[in-house]
Amino acid sequence: MQHILVTPGQEVRQDAQGHIWAPTAANHQSDDTEEITTRPDLLADAALVRLQSMLPDHPLVWDRVMLAARPVPQDGLPVIGACGPAGLFAAVMHSGVTLAAITAELLAPQVMNATLSNAQSALAAPFTPDRFQSG
């Protein structure tokens, strides 16, 4: 597969070595679970059933289950911009793939010490790291 496949019940992608990667949670984009209460092997078995129905001509077995923390900022919105000592910038979000182009457009001028256009400034304003500063 050359692309990420997104269906109502499962997302899946294939890496250059031919391995298939898929989250064990169906519709994981909307999954806000904070605690895993089901054994990982049972989650993998359920994901494999969903994958096998999508790829019926290809016998599949799961190899391993890994825990991956998604970078979701505290308020659920992306964090884009200068965030610490001079020269340190952040670009943290969930769904970096779909937001990569606009993130680059907003962050690159900042990294290069250029001025953002008025439109860029308006787009970037809700996502700056300083929104987490108290005081």
C-alpha positions as CSV (number, residue, x, y, z in Angstrom):
1,M,0.0,0.0,0.0
2,Q,1.3,3.4,-0.9
3,H,-1.0,5.4,1.3
4,I,-2.5,5.4,4.7
5,L,-5.9,3.7,4.4
6,V,-8.6,5.1,6.6
7,T,-11.9,3.4,6.9
8,P,-14.8,3.7,9.4
9,G,-13.5,0.8,11.4
10,Q,-9.7,0.8,11.0
11,E,-6.7,2.7,9.8
12,V,-3.7,1.0,8.3
13,R,-0.4,1.8,6.6
14,Q,2.4,-0.3,5.2
15,D,6.1,0.5,5.7
16,A,8.9,0.1,3.1
17,Q,9.7,-3.4,4.5
18,G,6.1,-4.5,3.9
19,H,5.0,-4.5,7.5
20,I,1.5,-3.4,8.1
21,W,1.0,-0.9,11.0
22,A,-2.4,-0.3,12.5
23,P,-3.8,1.0,15.8
24,T,-5.6,-1.6,18.0
25,A,-8.4,0.9,18.7
26,A,-11.0,1.1,15.9
27,N,-11.4,4.8,15.0
28,H,-8.4,5.7,17.0
29,Q,-8.5,9.3,16.0
30,S,-11.5,9.8,18.3
31,D,-10.1,7.5,21.0
32,D,-9.6,9.5,24.2
33,T,-8.9,6.5,26.4
34,E,-6.4,7.3,29.2
35,E,-6.1,3.8,30.6
36,I,-5.7,0.4,28.8
37,T,-7.9,-2.1,30.5
38,T,-7.9,-4.9,27.9
39,R,-4.9,-7.2,27.4
40,P,-2.8,-5.9,24.5
41,D,-2.9,-9.4,22.8
42,L,-6.7,-9.3,22.8
43,L,-6.7,-5.8,21.3
44,A,-4.3,-7.0,18.6
45,D,-6.5,-10.0,17.9
46,A,-9.5,-7.7,17.4
47,A,-7.5,-5.4,15.1
48,L,-6.3,-8.4,13.1
49,V,-9.9,-9.5,12.5
50,R,-10.7,-6.0,11.2
51,L,-7.6,-5.9,9.0
52,Q,-8.2,-9.4,7.7
53,S,-11.7,-8.4,6.6
54,M,-10.1,-5.5,4.6
55,L,-7.4,-7.7,3.1
56,P,-9.1,-11.1,2.7
57,D,-6.7,-12.4,0.1
58,H,-3.6,-11.9,2.3
59,P,-3.2,-14.1,5.4
60,L,-2.1,-11.9,8.3
61,V,-0.6,-12.5,11.7
62,W,0.4,-9.9,14.2
63,D,4.0,-9.7,15.3
64,R,4.0,-7.3,18.2
65,V,2.0,-4.7,20.1
66,M,3.6,-1.5,21.0
67,L,2.4,1.4,23.2
68,A,2.7,4.7,21.4
69,A,1.9,8.0,23.1
70,R,0.2,10.4,20.8
71,P,1.4,14.0,21.2
72,V,-1.9,15.7,22.1
73,P,-1.4,19.0,23.9
74,Q,-3.4,19.7,27.1
75,D,-6.1,21.6,25.3
76,G,-6.2,19.3,22.3
77,L,-4.9,22.0,19.9
78,P,-1.6,22.1,18.1
79,V,1.3,24.0,19.6
80,I,3.4,25.9,17.1
81,G,6.0,28.5,17.8
82,A,8.9,29.7,19.9
83,C,8.8,28.0,23.3
84,G,11.9,28.4,25.4
85,P,15.4,29.7,25.2
86,A,16.2,31.6,22.0
87,G,16.2,29.3,19.0
88,L,13.9,26.6,20.5
89,F,10.6,26.0,18.6
90,A,7.9,23.5,19.0
91,A,5.5,21.9,16.5
92,V,3.4,19.4,18.5
93,M,0.1,18.1,17.5
94,H,-1.9,15.0,16.7
95,S,-2.3,14.5,13.1
96,G,1.0,16.0,12.1
97,V,0.7,14.4,8.7
98,T,-2.4,16.3,7.8
99,L,-1.2,19.6,9.3
100,A,2.4,19.4,8.1
101,A,2.0,21.9,5.2
102,I,0.4,24.7,7.3
103,T,2.7,24.0,10.2
104,A,5.7,24.5,8.0
105,E,4.2,27.7,6.5
106,L,3.7,29.1,10.0
107,L,6.9,27.9,11.7
108,A,9.5,28.3,9.0
109,P,9.4,32.2,9.0
110,Q,9.7,32.1,12.8
111,V,12.7,29.8,12.7
112,M,14.3,32.0,10.0
113,N,13.6,35.1,12.1
114,A,11.3,36.6,9.5
115,T,8.1,38.4,10.1
116,L,4.9,36.6,9.6
117,S,2.3,38.1,7.3
118,N,-0.9,39.4,8.9
119,A,-2.8,36.3,7.6
120,Q,-0.1,34.0,9.0
121,S,-0.1,35.8,12.4
122,A,-3.9,35.4,12.6
123,L,-3.6,31.7,11.8
124,A,-0.8,31.1,14.3
125,A,-2.1,33.1,17.2
126,P,-4.4,30.4,18.8
127,F,-1.6,27.9,18.7
128,T,1.4,29.6,20.3
129,P,3.1,27.9,23.3
130,D,2.6,30.9,25.4
131,R,-1.1,30.1,25.9
132,F,0.0,27.7,28.5
133,Q,1.9,30.3,30.5
134,S,0.2,31.3,33.8
135,G,0.0,34.8,35.0
